[in-house]
Amino acid sequence: MTQQLVPKQGGGQVLAYDVLVATPAVRNLIREGKTHQILSAMQMGGQYGMQTMDACLSELHLRRTISYETGVSRAVDAKEFARLVSSGGAGGNASTPTASSTPRAGSVPIPTTLGRGGRGG
């Protein structure tokens, strides 16, 4: 998990984060040295609680919590952030951006076990 505090519109700060879960597929990518494919695994791993920073930032913008400019400046990939915003977020529901079907920041279930490492729980 990585996180950053992002300035809110109107003052204050809000947490933006990404989550990578050590699924068997992710572990295999690491073992085989294919770490460049981890972002793709995160984008497809929503059912495991994974989320990219750009997806979190786009959701924060679509909920009018942060400005577009703040989202772009804090995004890992500004083009991906812009694509997510224009499509209505990671769920792709552009017609109702504030009612996206994707999990909201702070509501993504975090798995309690992380595998054989003995951490979590």
N, C-alpha and C positions, 0 to 999 in steps of 0.2 A: 504494500500500500504506500502510495505517496500522497502528499497533501500540501496545500498551500492556502493561505488566507488571501482572499480577494476583496478589494473594496466594493462595498454595496452602493447602489444608487441611493442617494439621500444620506449617506454616512454609515459608518460601521464597517464590519467585515463579515464575510461568509466563508465557510470552508468549501474548497473544491478538492476533489480527490480522485485517484484511480485505484482500482483494485485488481490484482492479479492473483488468481487461485492456482495452487500447484496441482492441477489435474494431471492425470497420466499423460495426456497429450502435451501439456506444457513441459512436464518433466522430460519427455522424449525429445522435444525441440531443444531443450538445454543440453541434454546428454549428447545429441548429435551435432551440437554447435550451430544450430539454425535459429539463433536468438533473434535474427532479423524478422522472423515469422511470428514472434510472440505478440506483437500488436494486433495482428490479424486474429490470433487465438483469443485475445481479450475482446475484440469487437464481436466475435461469434459466441463468447462465453457468458452471455447475460444470464442464462439459466443456472449458472454456477455462482452468480453474484459478482462476476467480473464487470468492470466498467472502465472506459478510458477517460483520461483527463478531459479530452475534447468533448466527449459526450456529456460529462458532468457540467462543464462550462456552458455548453449549448442549452442544457436544461435550465441552468440558472438564468441565462439570458431570456429564454422563452417564458420563464415565470416572472420576468421583469425584475429580477433581484440584482443583476449586474448589467452594465451597459454592453452594447455590442463591441465597442472599442476596448473595453477591459477584457472581454472574452478573447478577442483576437490577440491582444498583447500577452495574455497568459496561456494561450493555447500551445500545445506541442506542435500541431500542424494547423496553421491558420486556414488553409484551404479546406481541410477536413472540418474544422469548426464552422466555417461558412456554409459548407454543404449540409451539415447537420442542422444548422439554424434554418436554412432555406427549405429543408424537407420536414421541418417540424420536430426535430430531435431524433434520438436514436430509434424511436418507434416509427418515424416517418409519417406522422399525422399532421401535415402542414395546415389543415383546415382548422384545427383547434389546438394551437400551440401550448395553451396553458392546461390542456387536459390530455397530454400525451400518455400513451399506454406504457411507457417505460418507467422503471422505478425512479423515484425522485432522490435527489441528494439527501442522504441521511436515512433513506428507507431501504437501501439494498441489504438483503440479508447476508451477513458475513458467516461463512461456514465456521463451525466451532472446532473442527478437526482439520489439520493440514497435512495429513499423511503420516508417514513413518517417523518423521522427525521428533515426535513426542511433544511438539508444541501445540498449543490450541486446547480446546476442550472445554 
